[in-house]
Amino acid sequence: MQKVLIIGGGGGGLILANHLDTKKFDITVVDKSEKHYYQPWFLYVAFKGSKRKIDRPIASLLKPGIKFVKDEITEINLDERKVYGNRKGVYTYDYIAIATGTSPDPDATPGLREIYNEYGDYHSNIENSMKLWKHVSAFKGGTIAIGQASPTVKCPPSLLEGAFLLEEHLREKGLKDKSRIIFFTPFPRAYSAEPMDYVVEPMVKERGIEVMPFFDTDTIDVQNREIKSIEGDTIKYDLPIIVPPHKGTKIKIIPEKVKDEDRFIKSDKFTMKIEGYENAFALGDCNNLPTSKTGVTAHLEAMAIANIIQGIPSQFTGRINCPFDTAYGKATFVIADYKNPVVPYPPTRVKHFMKMTMARIYWMTLKGTADPIFEYFFSYTNPVKLNKKYPLPK
């Protein structure tokens, strides 16, 4: 029986494990944590103070016959097919899938570490989201600077989702007239993909959110409460909400050349095979594929890898299908693939209901029991069909 070793108990790793045949493969999932978190809900913890339970034991999310090991991996040797952990020693494999996600790097921006430690953020972990809610809920007025310290972050829609939910919170608390929201971004527009920016720009203007484009964060002067850009612009703030740069895995991988300068693993964009290796894959946020780092992306990559390992020809199409909460009970989805641009998909209440429904069936998704629902949804939201139905105005 061939051994499949999966490093990482996030969404991609669990979906891959649960879609392999346990009668044909000896499957082991290794993670340094025993818990799996529904990360998209960090947003609602940070801006709505949600108390919803969003974690479950990783072992409970795996099919019978799949082993889970709590261990911190320190080294992966792709040439020798050996993996080294702090607790369990050496692991061997026939196939390996690295699904370790991203690592926030607040030290990459001078001054950001202090902000990160005091205010938290809504991308890194549940503790940081709770920390941010503490400051958001105590805010009584002033200037809020919200944005990203680097172009590379996971879940691109969540950046503006945060700004929209923040504005909704201020309005509900009667603080809108006492507050100023500045959304800063290194991109030339509020949303990096132009078709989606066409959809959200009117909402940004209507809600009085100021956008500072081409703002590449250089340093943060914590003492004077200023964020400075490489371009020479400065934002003064009372409350900073800054998503730190995201980088790839910190695990040592041999050979080192399979990582790029930001530690993301170089992988084929269709098969997720690590460059130079037929039996090694990198999926989800830890690879360097030219697409968004999102949960849906990891889901679809995992499905393709499961097929490939089991001898079924399969490719990842670059499909993204990211829920995007625009606040006030409406949402949309950011939909595209390698061949088709982002759809200018308008927000509706039905789409918000769909986003909330996806959150409720998330645990089923990891086990594969919701596959028919997602297959229908992905077919219904095919970007070829939707781009014809919602063409970008010329």
C-alpha positions as CSV (number, residue, x, y, z in Angstrom):
1,M,0.0,0.0,0.0
2,Q,1.5,3.4,-1.0
3,K,2.0,6.0,1.6
4,V,0.6,9.5,1.2
5,L,1.9,12.1,3.6
6,I,0.0,15.4,3.9
7,I,1.7,18.2,5.7
8,G,-1.0,20.6,7.0
9,G,-4.5,20.1,8.4
10,G,-6.1,23.1,6.7
11,G,-8.9,23.0,4.2
12,G,-6.8,21.8,1.3
13,G,-5.0,19.1,3.2
14,L,-8.2,17.7,4.7
15,I,-10.1,17.7,1.5
16,L,-7.2,15.9,-0.2
17,A,-7.0,13.3,2.5
18,N,-10.7,12.6,2.5
19,H,-10.9,12.2,-1.3
20,L,-8.2,9.4,-1.4
21,D,-9.2,5.8,-1.2
22,T,-8.2,4.4,2.2
23,K,-8.3,0.9,0.8
24,K,-5.5,1.7,-1.6
25,F,-3.4,4.3,0.2
26,D,-1.9,4.6,3.7
27,I,-2.8,8.3,4.5
28,T,-1.3,10.4,7.2
29,V,-2.0,14.1,8.0
30,V,0.5,16.0,10.1
31,D,-0.1,19.4,11.7
32,K,1.4,21.2,14.6
33,S,-2.1,22.1,15.9
34,E,-4.9,19.7,16.9
35,K,-7.5,22.2,15.8
36,H,-8.8,23.3,12.5
37,Y,-10.4,26.8,12.2
38,Y,-12.9,28.1,9.7
39,Q,-10.8,31.0,8.8
40,P,-13.3,33.1,6.8
41,W,-15.2,33.7,10.0
42,F,-12.2,35.6,11.5
43,L,-13.8,38.5,9.6
44,Y,-17.0,38.4,11.7
45,V,-15.1,37.9,14.9
46,A,-13.1,41.1,14.2
47,F,-15.9,43.4,13.0
48,K,-19.0,41.9,14.6
49,G,-17.7,40.3,17.7
50,S,-19.1,36.9,16.7
51,K,-18.9,34.2,19.4
52,R,-19.7,31.4,17.0
53,K,-17.6,28.3,17.5
54,I,-15.4,28.0,14.5
55,D,-12.9,25.2,15.4
56,R,-13.0,21.4,15.5
57,P,-10.4,18.8,16.2
58,I,-8.6,17.8,13.0
59,A,-8.9,14.1,13.8
60,S,-12.7,14.4,13.8
61,L,-12.7,15.8,10.3
62,L,-10.9,12.8,8.7
63,K,-12.6,9.7,7.3
64,P,-12.0,6.5,9.3
65,G,-8.7,4.9,8.3
66,I,-6.8,8.2,7.9
67,K,-4.2,8.8,10.6
68,F,-3.6,12.2,12.2
69,V,-0.3,13.1,13.9
70,K,0.3,16.2,15.9
71,D,3.8,17.2,15.2
72,E,5.8,20.3,14.0
73,I,7.6,19.5,10.8
74,T,11.1,21.0,10.6
75,E,12.5,19.6,7.3
76,I,11.3,18.1,4.1
77,N,13.8,16.3,1.9
78,L,12.2,15.8,-1.5
79,D,15.2,13.8,-2.9
80,E,15.3,11.3,0.0
81,R,11.5,11.2,0.5
82,K,12.0,11.9,4.1
83,V,10.3,14.4,6.5
84,Y,11.5,15.3,9.9
85,G,9.4,16.3,12.9
86,N,10.1,17.5,16.4
87,R,8.1,14.9,18.1
88,K,7.7,11.8,15.9
89,G,11.1,11.7,14.2
90,V,11.2,10.6,10.6
91,Y,8.3,10.1,8.2
92,T,8.7,8.5,4.8
93,Y,6.3,8.6,1.8
94,D,5.5,7.6,-1.7
95,Y,3.5,10.8,-2.3
96,I,3.7,14.0,-0.4
97,A,1.4,17.0,-0.4
98,I,2.5,20.2,1.3
99,A,-0.5,22.3,2.5
100,T,1.0,24.5,5.1
101,G,-0.7,27.8,4.2
102,T,0.8,31.2,4.5
103,S,2.7,32.8,7.4
104,P,2.0,36.4,8.4
105,D,5.3,38.4,8.5
106,P,4.7,41.6,10.5
107,D,8.5,42.1,10.8
108,A,8.8,42.7,7.1
109,T,7.5,46.2,7.5
110,P,9.2,48.5,10.1
111,G,6.8,49.4,12.9
112,L,4.2,46.8,11.9
113,R,5.2,44.3,14.7
114,E,4.0,46.8,17.4
115,I,0.7,47.3,15.5
116,Y,0.3,43.6,15.0
117,N,0.9,42.8,18.7
118,E,-1.4,45.5,20.1
119,Y,-4.3,45.7,17.6
120,G,-4.2,42.3,15.9
121,D,-5.7,41.8,12.4
122,Y,-8.4,39.8,10.7
123,H,-6.3,37.3,8.7
124,S,-3.8,35.7,11.0
125,N,-5.6,33.7,13.7
126,I,-8.6,33.8,16.0
127,E,-6.7,35.5,18.8
128,N,-5.8,38.4,16.6
129,S,-9.4,38.8,15.4
130,M,-10.6,38.9,19.0
131,K,-7.9,41.5,19.7
132,L,-9.1,43.7,16.8
133,W,-12.7,43.5,17.9
134,K,-11.8,44.8,21.3
135,H,-10.4,47.9,19.6
136,V,-13.2,48.2,17.0
137,S,-15.9,47.9,19.7
138,A,-14.2,50.5,21.9
139,F,-13.7,53.0,19.1
140,K,-15.5,56.3,19.6
141,G,-14.4,58.4,16.6
142,G,-11.4,59.5,14.6
143,T,-9.5,58.2,11.6
144,I,-9.3,54.5,10.9
145,A,-6.6,53.4,8.4
146,I,-7.4,49.9,7.0
147,G,-5.4,48.2,4.3
148,Q,-2.6,45.8,3.4
149,A,1.1,46.2,4.0
150,S,2.0,44.1,1.0
151,P,0.4,43.1,-2.3
152,T,0.7,39.4,-1.2
153,V,-2.1,38.4,1.1
154,K,-4.6,35.6,1.2
155,C,-8.3,36.1,0.3
156,P,-8.2,39.4,-1.6
157,P,-11.9,40.1,-1.2
158,S,-11.5,40.1,2.6
159,L,-9.6,43.4,2.5
160,L,-12.6,45.4,1.3
161,E,-15.0,43.1,3.2
162,G,-13.3,44.5,6.4
163,A,-13.8,48.1,5.3
164,F,-17.4,47.5,4.4
165,L,-18.3,45.7,7.6
166,L,-16.4,48.4,9.6
167,E,-18.4,51.2,7.9
168,E,-21.6,49.3,8.7
169,H,-20.6,48.9,12.4
170,L,-19.8,52.6,12.7
171,R,-23.2,53.6,11.1
172,E,-25.1,51.2,13.5
173,K,-23.3,52.7,16.5
174,G,-24.0,56.3,15.4
175,L,-20.3,57.0,14.9
176,K,-20.2,57.5,11.2
177,D,-20.2,61.3,11.4
178,K,-17.4,61.2,13.9
179,S,-15.2,58.8,11.9
180,R,-13.1,58.7,8.8
181,I,-12.2,55.5,7.0
182,I,-9.1,55.4,4.8
183,F,-8.6,52.3,2.7
184,F,-5.0,52.1,1.5
185,T,-3.8,49.6,-1.2
186,P,-0.8,49.1,-3.3
187,F,-3.0,48.6,-6.3
188,P,-4.4,51.3,-8.7
189,R,-8.0,50.9,-7.5
190,A,-10.0,49.8,-4.4
191,Y,-10.3,46.2,-5.8
192,S,-7.3,44.9,-7.7
193,A,-9.2,43.2,-10.5
194,E,-10.8,45.9,-12.6
195,P,-14.1,44.1,-13.4
196,M,-14.9,43.7,-9.7
197,D,-13.7,47.3,-8.9
198,Y,-16.4,48.4,-11.4
199,V,-18.9,46.7,-9.1
200,V,-17.6,47.9,-5.7
201,E,-16.4,51.4,-6.5
202,P,-19.9,53.0,-6.4
203,M,-20.4,51.4,-2.9
204,V,-17.1,52.7,-1.7
205,K,-18.0,56.2,-2.7
206,E,-21.6,56.0,-1.4
207,R,-20.3,54.9,2.0
208,G,-17.7,57.6,2.3
209,I,-14.7,55.3,2.4
210,E,-11.6,57.1,1.2
211,V,-9.3,55.1,-1.1
212,M,-5.6,55.7,-1.3
213,P,-4.3,53.7,-4.3
214,F,-0.7,53.1,-5.2
215,F,0.1,53.1,-1.5
216,D,3.0,50.7,-1.0
217,T,3.6,50.7,2.8
218,D,7.2,51.5,3.7
219,T,7.3,52.2,7.4
220,I,4.9,52.8,10.3
221,D,5.8,55.5,12.9
222,V,4.0,54.1,15.9
223,Q,4.8,57.1,18.1
224,N,3.4,59.7,15.7
225,R,0.6,57.3,14.5
226,E,1.6,57.6,10.8
227,I,1.8,55.1,8.0
228,K,4.3,56.1,5.3
229,S,4.4,54.8,1.7
230,I,7.4,54.3,-0.6
231,E,5.7,56.9,-2.9
232,G,6.0,59.5,-0.1
233,D,2.4,59.6,1.1
234,T,1.5,59.6,4.8
235,I,-1.7,58.5,6.5
236,K,-2.3,59.7,10.1
237,Y,-4.5,57.3,12.1
238,D,-6.3,56.8,15.4
239,L,-7.0,53.1,14.8
240,P,-4.7,51.1,12.5
241,I,-6.1,47.9,10.9
242,I,-3.3,46.5,8.8
243,V,-3.1,43.1,7.2
244,P,0.6,42.0,7.4
245,P,2.5,40.7,4.4
246,H,2.0,36.9,3.8
247,K,4.8,34.6,3.0
248,G,5.2,30.9,2.4
249,T,6.2,28.0,4.6
250,K,9.0,28.4,7.1
251,I,9.8,24.7,6.9
252,K,13.2,23.9,5.5
253,I,12.8,22.1,2.1
254,I,15.6,20.3,0.3
255,P,16.4,21.3,-2.3
256,E,16.0,25.0,-1.4
257,K,15.5,26.0,-5.0
258,V,11.9,24.8,-5.0
259,K,11.0,28.0,-2.9
260,D,10.8,31.5,-4.4
261,E,12.1,34.6,-2.6
262,D,8.9,34.8,-0.5
263,R,9.1,31.1,0.5
264,F,6.2,30.0,-1.7
265,I,6.8,26.6,-3.3
266,K,7.2,26.6,-7.1
267,S,4.5,24.4,-8.6
268,D,2.9,23.6,-11.9
269,K,-0.2,25.7,-12.2
270,F,-2.3,22.9,-13.6
271,T,-1.1,19.8,-11.5
272,M,0.4,21.5,-8.4
273,K,3.4,19.2,-8.8
274,I,6.5,20.8,-7.2
275,E,9.0,21.7,-9.9
276,G,11.2,18.7,-10.7
277,Y,9.1,16.1,-8.7
278,E,6.4,13.8,-9.9
279,N,5.4,12.6,-6.5
280,A,5.4,15.9,-4.6
281,F,2.7,18.5,-4.6
282,A,2.1,21.9,-3.0
283,L,-1.5,23.1,-2.7
284,G,-3.4,26.0,-1.3
285,D,-1.8,29.2,0.0
286,C,1.8,27.7,0.2
287,N,2.3,27.4,-3.6
288,N,3.2,30.1,-6.1
289,L,0.3,29.6,-8.5
290,P,-0.8,32.7,-10.5
291,T,-4.2,32.8,-8.8
292,S,-5.7,34.1,-5.5
293,K,-4.9,32.4,-2.3
294,T,-8.4,31.3,-1.1
295,G,-10.2,28.4,0.5
296,V,-12.1,27.6,-2.7
297,T,-8.8,27.5,-4.6
298,A,-7.3,25.1,-2.1
299,H,-10.5,23.0,-2.3
300,L,-10.3,22.6,-6.1
301,E,-6.5,22.1,-6.1
302,A,-7.0,19.3,-3.6
303,M,-9.6,17.6,-5.7
304,A,-7.3,17.7,-8.8
305,I,-4.4,16.3,-6.8
306,A,-6.5,13.5,-5.3
307,N,-7.4,12.4,-8.9
308,I,-3.8,12.6,-10.1
309,I,-2.5,10.4,-7.2
310,Q,-5.3,7.9,-8.0
311,G,-4.3,7.8,-11.6
312,I,-7.2,9.9,-12.9
313,P,-6.2,12.6,-15.4
314,S,-7.0,16.0,-13.9
315,Q,-6.0,19.6,-14.0
316,F,-6.7,22.7,-11.9
317,T,-8.2,25.4,-14.1
318,G,-7.2,28.4,-11.9
319,R,-10.9,28.7,-10.8
320,I,-11.6,31.1,-8.0
321,N,-15.1,31.5,-6.5
322,C,-14.6,33.7,-3.4
323,P,-17.6,34.9,-1.3
324,F,-17.4,38.7,-0.9
325,D,-19.6,40.3,1.9
326,T,-20.5,43.8,0.9
327,A,-22.3,44.4,4.2
328,Y,-26.0,45.4,4.8
329,G,-27.1,41.9,4.1
330,K,-25.7,41.6,0.6
331,A,-22.8,39.8,-1.0
332,T,-21.3,38.7,-4.3
333,F,-18.7,36.2,-5.5
334,V,-15.3,36.9,-7.1
335,I,-15.3,34.4,-10.0
336,A,-12.7,33.7,-12.7
337,D,-10.2,31.1,-13.9
338,Y,-7.0,31.0,-16.0
339,K,-8.8,31.7,-19.2
340,N,-11.6,34.0,-18.1
341,P,-11.4,37.4,-16.3
342,V,-13.2,38.2,-13.1
343,V,-16.9,38.5,-13.5
344,P,-18.4,41.9,-12.6
345,Y,-21.0,40.1,-10.5
346,P,-23.4,42.4,-8.7
347,P,-24.2,41.9,-4.9
348,T,-27.6,40.6,-3.9
349,R,-29.3,39.3,-0.7
350,V,-29.4,35.8,-2.3
351,K,-25.7,35.7,-2.6
352,H,-25.3,36.7,1.0
353,F,-27.6,33.9,2.0
354,M,-25.4,31.6,-0.2
355,K,-22.2,32.8,1.6
356,M,-23.8,32.1,5.0
357,T,-25.0,28.7,3.8
358,M,-21.5,27.8,2.7
359,A,-20.2,28.7,6.2
360,R,-22.8,26.3,7.7
361,I,-21.9,23.3,5.4
362,Y,-18.2,24.0,5.6
363,W,-17.5,20.9,7.9
364,M,-19.4,18.7,5.4
365,T,-17.2,20.2,2.6
366,L,-14.0,19.0,4.3
367,K,-15.3,15.4,4.4
368,G,-16.6,15.5,0.9
369,T,-20.3,15.0,1.8
370,A,-21.2,18.3,0.2
371,D,-19.5,17.6,-3.1
372,P,-22.8,17.5,-5.1
373,I,-23.8,20.9,-3.8
374,F,-20.4,22.4,-4.8
375,E,-20.4,20.7,-8.2
376,Y,-23.7,22.2,-9.0
377,F,-22.7,25.6,-7.6
378,F,-19.4,25.7,-9.6
379,S,-21.3,24.7,-12.8
380,Y,-24.0,27.4,-12.2
381,T,-21.3,30.1,-11.7
382,N,-19.2,29.1,-14.6
383,P,-17.2,32.3,-15.5
384,V,-17.7,31.8,-19.3
385,K,-21.5,31.9,-18.8
386,L,-21.4,34.7,-16.2
387,N,-19.2,37.0,-18.3
388,K,-21.7,36.8,-21.1
389,K,-24.5,37.5,-18.8
390,Y,-22.7,40.3,-16.9
391,P,-20.4,41.9,-19.5
392,L,-18.1,44.7,-18.4
393,P,-19.4,48.0,-19.8
394,K,-17.1,49.5,-22.5
